[in-house]
Amino acid sequence: MTDTPKEGKLARFLDFTQLVDMASEAVGGKVLFATDDFFAPAENLIKSDSPSFREHEYTEFGKWMDGWETRRKRVPGYDWCVIRLGIQGVIRGFDVDISYFAGNHAPRMSIQAANLEEEKLPEIPPRGVRTGCAASPEELEAIAALKSNNWSHLVAMTELKTGSPSCSHNYFLINSQQKWTHVRLNIFPDGGVARLRVYGTGQRDWTAIDSQEPVDLVAIAFGGVCVGFSNAHRGHPNNVIGVGRAKSMADGWETARRLDRPPVLENDENGILLIPGCEWAVFRLAHPGVITQIEVDTKYFKGNYPDSCRVDGCVLTSQEEEDMIKQKWNFPTQKWKPLLPVTKLSPNQSHVFSSLTLELQDVITHARLSIMPDGGVSRLRLRGFPSSICLLRPSEKPALRFSVKGGFRTNL
């Protein structure tokens, strides 16, 4: 039976915006259909960057807008579009951003969602260049096979509120535990929306993995997520566990320069800089497991890569994680077990390491990447094998159990 959440309510609790945007083009999100793209195409909804405004720019169809804007409707109905999520999983919240659309924004909207099997989807015609266009009869016929008007409502019809011209976010908290693969944005009756952010966590069928091959247990697409960090001057740490290779520095995590750097830098006999302090990010694994290989990629970070890094792991229950978040991850050092000791890094390079000896390869649920003294990292991969331990709240359903690959042990 479908897990039907309560109607989406305008939210002030915005912690979910620290999660990944599952619809973003950066993680493979794709617009499959829109009823109308006259002034600006629906593909703008899933751009990874923030919306912008060009005051004096016009196209042959009207004012240039950085969002999805339909024509002023002169026939019955309303406008809507369908987006395939790049990361499929649990949706925690939406941001319907109408920045720069004052005077021509959509007055109301609703959001529906579905969990569809890819191999059973009908063939949808490619969209191509859409500005100035409305959906063709062929496109309408193809999308009708999805029966999207019957999808579950995550947000009921709600009035959109404008804020300042450059910052008009409408946040909605979602309580569903269901996995979703597609969303449908309805606007009533027409108008513009700058961005649609679909925040959540990835979800993977762990029964389908090859138990003989290591898997990236921290991957954001499988459910890994950053749950704390010291500094994010440019780029959220969630970027480093993102999909595929980084596309630029903007697709990584970069901290500000630490102000406690000594006036004159020195290093030790191993070439490691002697600098107090570090920056860090803590990640909850997509599934508890044993880490056997670590990759730290500094691609694109040439003059701002970290001098060195280390990786540690620990085991935390859900309640302990909540407590640590409240304490800003200030807990005893002995909680952490070393996965990778302090290791020198190089610019613009992927570094692959085997984790430590078998005696130290224990099951972990959380990992901490520390970079010394500061700088940027494009990707972190923690490859290994899912374990059988389950650390859920009593009210949660237990996860399926798995065995650790032979040769590794757990002390739990």
Secondary structure, 3 states (H helix, E strand, C coil): CCCCCCCCEECCCCHHHHCEECCCHHHCCEEEEECECCCECHHHHHCCCCCCCCCCCEECCEECCCCEECCCCCCCCCEEEEEEEEEEEEEEEEEEECCCCCCCECCEEEEEEECCCHHHCCCCCCCCCCCCCECCHHHHHHHHCCCHHHCEEEEEEEECCCCECCECEEEEECCCCCEEEEEEEEEECCCEECEEEEEEEECCCHHHCCCCCCEECCCCCCCCEEEEECCCCECCHHHHHCCCCCCCHHHCEECCCCCCCCCCCCECCCCCECCCCCEEEEEEEEEEEEEEEEEEECCCCCCCCCCEEEEEEECCCHHHHHHHHHCCCCCCHHHCEEEEEEEECCCCCEEEEECCCHHHCCEEEEEEEEEECCCEECEEEEEEEECCCCCCCCCCCCCCCCCCCCCCCCCC
